[in-house]
């Protein structure tokens, strides 16, 4: 057999930041591939809309509103999934945000907010699900959403870039430590995709042209183009990919500029 399965039938997944945008798209894709999906964000109404998409795929959804930057919320969320479904097989660390301040203007509050949302939450969820994956003895998959901004210098802000670079390195170290438990740890680094978060930016033709000028495919990404790489890394098809960051960027990062 040379074509391993891309199916996720019976798998139990957690997706953070699943209320809209990339998180919603990935939660729906996991369900389409056969997984039951626990979805997290601060806004319950957004999560309910995502849950409807999961149910349309014939899969179960757990709606868990909460603050992903608080340890107690993370612990409770993972405990809820374990109690309801018996364990966790897949974690998608997607929760993230940005404040586009210049380096000289960054405040302590901005630093802490971005760091806690993008990096601290990703580590806490990896840590808590990693415990479960180790204990259950069947391993699992941890996939964190980073950014091309963690690999090349962009004008998206120094704090955001620092968090995304840290996720790339965190992925490598967790992969080194947890490979022995059959826990695959990888990351996905998107470039610009059409989401509610980028909608205003992409409404500016000059801004879009700046993006296209450094993108060999000469277009902005569509959310389904992130679903395929995610399912690949979450499934048996990606079982020997470990500690890597897959840039889904239309070729943006291959250039030396």
C-alpha positions as CSV (number, residue, x, y, z in Angstrom):
1,X,0.0,0.0,0.0
2,X,1.7,3.2,-1.2
3,X,-1.2,5.7,-0.5
4,X,-1.8,6.0,3.2
5,X,-5.1,7.2,4.4
6,X,-6.0,10.9,4.7
7,X,-9.1,10.0,6.7
8,X,-9.6,10.9,10.3
9,X,-12.6,8.7,11.1
10,X,-13.1,8.4,14.9
11,X,-10.4,10.9,15.8
12,X,-11.0,13.5,18.5
13,X,-9.7,17.0,17.7
14,X,-9.4,20.3,19.4
15,X,-9.2,23.6,17.5
16,X,-8.5,26.9,19.2
17,X,-9.7,30.2,17.7
18,X,-12.4,28.2,15.9
19,X,-15.1,30.9,15.9
20,X,-14.3,32.2,12.4
21,X,-11.6,32.5,9.7
22,X,-8.9,29.9,9.6
23,X,-10.0,28.2,12.7
24,X,-13.6,27.7,11.5
25,X,-12.3,26.4,8.1
26,X,-9.9,23.9,9.7
27,X,-12.6,22.7,12.2
28,X,-14.9,22.0,9.3
29,X,-12.2,20.3,7.3
30,X,-11.4,18.0,10.2
31,X,-15.0,17.0,10.4
32,X,-15.2,16.4,6.7
33,X,-12.3,14.0,7.1
34,X,-14.2,12.2,9.8
35,X,-13.1,13.7,13.1
36,X,-15.3,14.9,16.0
37,X,-14.2,18.5,16.8
38,X,-14.1,20.5,20.1
39,X,-14.0,24.2,19.2
40,X,-12.8,27.0,21.4
41,X,-12.8,30.8,21.3
42,X,-14.1,33.6,23.5
43,X,-17.4,34.2,21.5
44,X,-20.0,31.5,22.0
45,X,-22.2,32.7,19.1
46,X,-19.3,32.3,16.6
47,X,-18.6,28.8,17.9
48,X,-22.2,27.8,17.4
49,X,-22.0,28.8,13.8
50,X,-18.9,26.6,13.4
51,X,-20.6,23.8,15.2
52,X,-23.4,23.8,12.6
53,X,-20.8,23.3,9.9
54,X,-19.3,20.3,11.8
55,X,-22.8,18.8,12.3
56,X,-23.5,19.1,8.6
57,X,-20.6,16.8,8.1
58,X,-22.3,14.3,10.4
59,X,-19.7,14.7,13.2
60,X,-20.0,15.7,16.8
61,X,-19.0,19.2,18.0
62,X,-18.1,20.3,21.5
63,X,-18.6,24.1,22.0
64,X,-16.2,25.4,24.7
65,X,-16.2,29.1,25.1
66,X,-13.3,30.4,27.2
67,X,-10.1,32.5,27.4
68,X,-7.2,30.5,25.9
69,X,-4.7,32.6,27.7
70,X,-5.8,31.4,31.1
71,X,-4.3,28.1,32.4
72,X,-7.6,27.2,34.2
73,X,-9.6,27.6,31.0
74,X,-7.1,25.4,29.0
75,X,-7.1,22.7,31.7
76,X,-10.9,22.7,31.9
77,X,-11.2,22.5,28.1
78,X,-8.9,19.6,27.7
79,X,-10.6,17.8,30.7
80,X,-14.0,18.4,29.1
81,X,-12.9,16.7,25.8
82,X,-11.3,13.8,27.7
83,X,-14.4,13.3,29.8
84,X,-16.8,13.5,26.9
85,X,-14.8,11.6,24.3
86,X,-12.2,9.6,26.3
87,X,-9.1,11.3,24.9
88,X,-7.6,13.7,22.4
89,X,-6.0,12.7,19.1
90,X,-5.4,16.1,17.3
91,X,-4.7,19.6,18.5
92,X,-4.8,22.6,16.2
93,X,-3.3,25.6,17.9
94,X,-4.9,28.4,15.8
95,X,-5.8,31.1,18.3
96,X,-4.0,34.3,17.5
97,X,-4.1,38.1,17.2
98,X,-2.0,41.1,16.3
99,X,-1.6,44.8,17.2
100,X,0.3,46.5,14.4
101,X,2.4,48.9,16.5
102,X,5.9,50.0,15.4
103,X,8.6,48.7,17.6
104,X,9.2,52.0,19.3
105,X,5.5,52.3,20.1
106,X,4.9,48.8,21.6
107,X,3.5,49.0,25.1
108,X,3.9,46.4,27.9
109,X,0.1,45.7,27.6
110,X,0.4,45.1,23.9
111,X,3.4,42.8,24.4
112,X,1.7,40.7,27.0
113,X,-1.6,40.5,25.1
114,X,0.0,39.3,21.9
115,X,2.4,37.0,23.6
116,X,-0.3,35.4,25.8
117,X,-2.7,34.9,22.9
118,X,-0.3,33.7,20.3
119,X,2.4,31.9,22.2
120,X,1.5,31.1,25.8
121,X,-1.9,29.7,24.7
122,X,-0.2,27.5,22.1
123,X,2.2,26.1,24.6
124,X,-0.4,25.5,27.3
125,X,-2.7,23.6,25.0
126,X,0.2,21.6,23.6
127,X,1.3,20.8,27.2
128,X,-2.1,19.8,28.4
129,X,-3.0,17.7,25.3
130,X,0.5,16.3,25.3
131,X,-0.1,14.8,28.7
132,X,-3.3,13.2,27.6
133,X,-1.7,11.9,24.4
134,X,1.2,10.4,26.3
135,X,-1.1,8.8,28.9
136,X,-3.5,7.3,26.4
137,X,-0.6,5.5,24.8
138,X,-1.8,6.0,21.2
139,X,0.1,9.3,20.5
140,X,-1.4,12.1,18.6
141,X,-0.9,15.1,16.4
142,X,-0.2,18.7,17.4
143,X,-0.3,21.3,14.7
144,X,0.3,24.9,15.5
145,X,-0.5,27.8,13.1
146,X,2.5,30.1,12.8
147,X,3.2,32.5,9.9
148,X,5.7,33.4,7.3
149,X,6.2,36.4,9.6
150,X,8.0,34.0,11.9
151,X,10.5,33.2,9.2
152,X,11.1,36.4,7.3
153,X,10.9,40.0,8.4
154,X,7.6,41.7,7.6
155,X,5.9,44.9,8.6
156,X,3.3,43.1,10.7
157,X,4.9,44.0,14.0
158,X,7.8,42.9,16.0
159,X,5.8,41.2,18.8
160,X,3.7,39.2,16.4
161,X,6.8,38.1,14.5
162,X,8.5,37.1,17.8
163,X,5.5,34.9,18.8
164,X,5.4,33.2,15.4
165,X,9.1,32.6,15.3
166,X,8.9,31.1,18.8
167,X,6.1,28.7,17.7
168,X,8.4,27.4,15.0
169,X,11.2,26.7,17.5
170,X,8.7,25.4,20.1
171,X,7.5,22.9,17.5
172,X,11.0,21.6,17.0
173,X,11.7,21.1,20.7
174,X,8.4,19.5,21.4
175,X,8.9,17.2,18.5
176,X,12.3,16.2,19.9
177,X,10.9,15.5,23.4
178,X,7.6,13.8,22.4
179,X,8.5,11.8,19.4
180,X,9.1,8.8,21.7
181,X,5.4,9.0,22.7
182,X,4.3,8.8,19.0
183,X,3.2,12.4,19.2
184,X,3.8,14.2,15.9
185,X,4.4,17.9,16.4
186,X,4.4,20.2,13.3
187,X,3.4,23.7,12.3
188,X,1.8,25.4,9.3
189,X,3.0,28.9,8.2
190,X,0.4,30.7,6.1
191,X,1.0,33.9,4.0
192,X,-2.0,36.1,3.2
193,X,-5.4,34.3,3.1
194,X,-8.9,35.7,2.7
195,X,-10.4,35.8,6.2
196,X,-12.5,38.2,8.2
197,X,-9.3,39.4,9.9
198,X,-7.6,40.3,6.6
199,X,-10.8,41.6,4.8
200,X,-10.0,45.3,5.4
201,X,-6.4,45.0,4.4
202,X,-7.2,43.1,1.2
203,X,-9.7,45.8,0.3
204,X,-6.8,48.1,-0.5
205,X,-5.6,47.5,-4.1
206,X,-2.1,48.9,-3.3
207,X,-1.8,46.7,-0.3
208,X,-2.8,43.7,-2.3
209,X,-0.3,44.6,-5.0
210,X,2.5,44.7,-2.4
211,X,1.5,41.1,-1.5
212,X,1.4,39.9,-5.0
213,X,4.8,41.5,-5.8
214,X,6.4,39.0,-3.4
215,X,4.2,36.0,-4.1
216,X,5.3,33.8,-7.0
217,X,1.8,32.4,-7.5
218,X,0.5,36.0,-7.8
219,X,-2.6,35.6,-5.7
220,X,-3.9,35.5,-2.2
221,X,-4.7,32.1,-0.6
222,X,-8.1,30.7,-0.2
223,X,-9.0,28.9,3.1
224,X,-9.6,25.5,1.5
225,X,-5.9,25.6,0.5
226,X,-5.0,25.5,4.2
227,X,-7.4,22.5,4.8
228,X,-5.4,20.1,2.7
229,X,-2.0,20.6,4.5
230,X,-3.8,20.4,7.9
231,X,-5.5,17.1,7.1
232,X,-2.3,15.7,5.7
233,X,-0.4,16.5,8.9
234,X,-3.2,15.2,11.1
235,X,-3.7,11.9,9.2
236,X,-1.7,8.7,8.6
237,X,-0.5,10.3,5.4
238,X,1.7,12.6,7.4
239,X,2.8,10.2,10.0
240,X,6.6,10.5,9.3
241,X,6.6,14.3,9.2
242,X,7.8,15.6,12.5
243,X,9.1,18.8,13.9
244,X,8.6,20.7,10.6
245,X,7.0,23.9,9.6
246,X,5.1,23.7,6.3
247,X,4.8,27.1,4.7
248,X,1.6,27.5,2.7
249,X,2.5,30.7,1.1
250,X,2.3,30.7,-2.7
251,X,6.1,30.5,-2.8
252,X,6.6,33.7,-0.8
253,X,9.4,32.4,1.4
254,X,11.5,30.8,-1.3
255,X,12.9,34.2,-2.4
256,X,16.0,35.9,-1.1
257,X,14.5,39.4,-1.7
